[in-house]
Amino acid sequence: MAEDIEQKPTQPPAEPHQKPQSPPTQPEAPQARPVEPAQAPPPEPAAPAPVAALAGPETGPEDAPAVPEKPARKFNLPLLFGRYSFEGVEVHDPGLKKYINITPLAIPHTNAKYSSRPFSKQKVNIVERLINGMMRTEHATGEKARTYRMVRDTFKMIEDRTKLNPIQVLVDAVERASPREEVTRLKYGGISVPKAVDTSSYRRVNIAIKNLCQGVVKSSRGSKKRIEQVLADELSAASRGDVNSFAIAKKGEIERVAASAR
């Protein structure tokens, strides 16, 4: 019977004071501290954009918007004698530009505004200076109204003959008739020696107007022509540099004497 009894396995007795073994545990990882977001530095002020960037990309003439052009504002300049325009009148000699006054005006009469001021003839219009020069002749001494009509009729003749602006003809005549060199006299003890000197621009215009007016008076003596016709012939010849003009011939004589006294 003892054999029939199944022998049950016996476990070894537990040791005293020994706890049952538990499965090994992994060490806990240290908890990560929350990272505070870093504060961004304050933004720097933006540099000013270049002019080209502000203007935008370059565009060709085809891409550029069409800007309507403003019409040029024109003022109606006064006409001399109500007929002749100062527009387009030029002084070609650079030395005389400041001394030949071509300021537009309708009536060339300043009522002796600059008569008592020294070196103020350059402020008087060149047409009025011609009128004043003709007043000093024997034809119309001190008669401003008569010389005014005389110059007005002369300009009408010049326009009919040459088909040019008579103001430009007068300016060219003054330029060509003005001498560039003349003679003065220097005294050494009791001896007077001629010496060639340059003529100032102010004096050049004065001499030219004086010779033009004197030539008209001398040419009209014993002539059947009217004084207006003689003045028109003198201005036209002087503007071309013709030696038949009294003023041009006088200029050549002055410069020839100065050349011999150099």
C-alpha positions in Angstrom: 0.0 0.0 0.0 2.8 2.2 0.7 4.0 1.8 -2.8 0.6 2.7 -4.1 0.7 6.0 -2.4 2.0 8.6 -4.7 4.9 10.3 -3.4 4.3 14.0 -3.6 7.3 16.2 -4.2 8.4 18.0 -1.2 9.7 21.6 -1.3 12.6 22.6 0.8 11.6 24.4 3.8 11.9 28.2 3.6 14.8 29.7 5.4 13.9 31.7 8.3 13.8 35.5 8.0 14.0 35.3 4.1 11.4 37.2 2.1 10.2 36.0 -1.1 12.2 37.4 -4.0 10.4 40.0 -6.2 11.3 40.6 -9.8 14.0 43.3 -10.3 12.7 46.7 -11.1 14.4 49.3 -13.4 15.6 52.6 -11.8 13.2 55.5 -12.5 14.5 58.1 -15.0 14.8 61.7 -13.6 11.9 63.8 -14.5 12.8 66.6 -17.1 12.2 70.1 -15.9 10.0 72.2 -18.2 12.1 74.5 -20.3 10.9 78.1 -20.2 10.8 79.7 -23.6 13.7 82.0 -24.2 12.8 85.7 -24.6 13.6 86.9 -28.1 15.8 90.1 -28.2 13.9 93.3 -29.2 13.8 93.8 -33.0 16.3 96.3 -34.4 15.0 99.3 -36.3 14.8 98.6 -40.0 17.3 100.4 -42.1 15.9 102.9 -44.5 15.3 101.3 -47.9 17.4 102.7 -50.7 15.8 105.1 -53.1 16.0 102.5 -55.9 14.1 100.0 -53.8 11.4 102.5 -52.9 11.0 103.4 -56.5 10.5 99.8 -57.3 12.0 97.7 -60.1 13.3 99.5 -63.1 10.9 99.8 -65.8 11.4 100.5 -69.4 9.9 103.4 -71.3 7.2 101.2 -72.5 6.2 100.1 -69.0 6.3 103.6 -67.5 2.9 105.2 -67.1 2.3 108.1 -69.4 2.5 111.4 -67.5 0.6 114.2 -69.3 2.9 117.1 -70.0 1.8 120.5 -68.8 1.6 122.9 -71.7 4.3 125.6 -71.5 2.9 128.8 -70.2 3.5 131.6 -72.6 3.1 135.2 -72.0 2.3 137.7 -74.7 5.3 140.0 -75.0 4.7 143.5 -76.0 5.3 144.3 -79.7 7.5 147.3 -80.6 5.3 149.9 -82.3 2.6 147.3 -82.0 4.2 145.4 -84.9 7.7 143.9 -84.2 8.5 141.1 -81.7 11.6 140.9 -79.6 11.4 137.1 -79.6 14.3 135.5 -81.4 16.4 138.7 -81.3 20.0 137.8 -80.3 23.2 139.6 -79.6 26.0 137.4 -81.1 29.0 139.3 -79.7 29.5 138.0 -76.1 31.2 141.3 -75.1 28.1 143.4 -75.9 25.4 141.2 -74.5 25.2 143.2 -71.3 25.3 146.6 -73.1 22.7 146.1 -75.9 19.4 146.2 -74.1 16.7 144.3 -76.0 14.1 144.2 -73.2 10.6 143.9 -74.8 8.6 147.1 -74.8 5.9 148.6 -76.9 6.8 152.3 -76.8 10.6 153.1 -76.6 10.3 156.1 -74.3 11.5 156.1 -70.6 11.0 159.8 -70.1 14.7 160.5 -69.3 14.7 158.1 -66.4 18.4 157.3 -66.6 19.7 160.6 -67.9 21.1 161.8 -64.6 22.7 158.4 -63.6 26.2 157.7 -64.7 26.9 154.6 -66.8 23.2 153.9 -67.1 22.8 154.0 -70.9 23.0 150.2 -70.9 19.6 150.1 -69.2 17.9 152.0 -72.1 16.5 149.9 -74.9 18.6 149.9 -78.1 15.7 151.3 -80.2 15.3 154.2 -77.8 19.0 154.9 -78.0 18.8 155.2 -81.7 15.8 157.6 -81.4 17.8 159.7 -78.9 20.8 159.7 -81.2 18.7 161.0 -84.1 17.4 163.8 -81.9 20.9 165.2 -81.7 21.0 165.9 -85.4 20.0 169.0 -87.3 16.9 167.4 -88.6 15.1 167.0 -85.3 17.0 168.6 -82.4 15.1 167.8 -79.2 12.0 166.6 -81.1 11.3 163.2 -79.7 7.9 162.7 -81.3 9.4 163.4 -84.8 12.3 161.0 -84.4 10.0 158.4 -83.0 8.0 158.5 -86.2 11.2 158.6 -88.2 12.5 155.4 -86.7 9.1 153.7 -86.9 8.8 154.4 -90.7 12.5 153.3 -91.1 11.7 149.9 -89.5 8.7 149.5 -91.9 11.0 150.1 -94.9 13.6 147.6 -93.6 10.9 145.0 -93.2 9.6 145.5 -96.7 13.0 145.3 -98.3 14.8 142.5 -96.4 11.8 140.5 -95.0 13.7 140.4 -91.7 13.0 141.6 -88.2 14.2 145.3 -88.2 15.2 145.0 -84.5 17.7 142.2 -85.4 19.0 144.4 -88.2 19.6 147.2 -85.8 21.4 144.9 -83.3 23.6 143.5 -86.1 24.5 147.0 -87.3 25.6 148.1 -83.8 27.7 145.0 -83.4 29.5 145.4 -86.7 30.0 149.1 -86.4 31.5 149.0 -82.9 35.3 149.4 -82.9 37.4 147.0 -80.8 40.6 149.2 -80.6 41.3 152.9 -80.7 44.1 155.3 -80.0 44.8 157.4 -76.9 47.7 159.8 -76.3 50.3 159.5 -73.5 52.4 162.5 -72.5 56.0 161.9 -71.6 57.3 165.3 -70.5 56.4 167.6 -73.4 56.0 164.8 -75.9 52.6 163.3 -76.8 52.8 159.7 -78.0 49.8 157.8 -79.5 49.1 154.5 -77.9 46.7 151.7 -79.0 44.3 150.6 -76.3 41.3 148.2 -76.2 37.9 149.8 -76.3 35.5 149.0 -73.5 32.1 147.4 -74.4 30.2 150.3 -73.0 32.1 152.7 -75.2 31.9 150.5 -78.3 28.1 150.7 -78.3 28.2 154.5 -77.8 30.6 155.0 -80.7 28.6 152.7 -83.0 25.3 154.5 -82.4 27.0 157.9 -82.8 28.6 156.9 -86.1 25.3 155.5 -87.4 23.5 158.8 -86.7 26.2 161.0 -88.0 26.4 158.9 -91.2 22.7 159.4 -91.8 23.0 163.2 -91.5 26.0 163.4 -93.8 24.4 161.1 -96.4 21.2 163.1 -96.4 22.8 166.4 -97.2 22.1 167.4 -100.8 20.2 164.2 -101.3 16.6 163.9 -102.6 15.9 160.9 -100.4 13.9 161.2 -97.3 15.7 160.9 -94.0 13.8 157.6 -93.3 15.2 156.1 -96.5 18.7 157.2 -95.7 18.5 155.7 -92.2 17.2 152.4 -93.6 20.0 152.3 -96.1 22.6 152.9 -93.4 21.3 150.3 -91.0 21.0 147.7 -93.8 24.5 148.3 -95.0 26.0 148.3 -91.5 24.2 145.0 -90.6 25.9 143.4 -93.6 29.3 144.9 -92.9 29.3 146.8 -96.2 32.1 149.4 -96.5 29.7 151.8 -98.2 28.2 152.4 -94.7 29.6 155.4 -93.0 29.8 153.7 -89.6 31.6 150.6 -91.0 34.1 152.9 -92.8 34.7 154.9 -89.6 35.3 151.8 -87.6 37.9 150.6 -90.1 39.7 153.9 -90.0 39.8 153.9 -86.2 41.2 150.4 -86.0 43.7 151.0 -88.8 45.2 154.0 -86.9 45.2 152.0 -83.7 47.1 149.1 -85.4 49.8 151.6 -86.5 50.2 152.9 -82.9 50.8 149.5 -81.3 
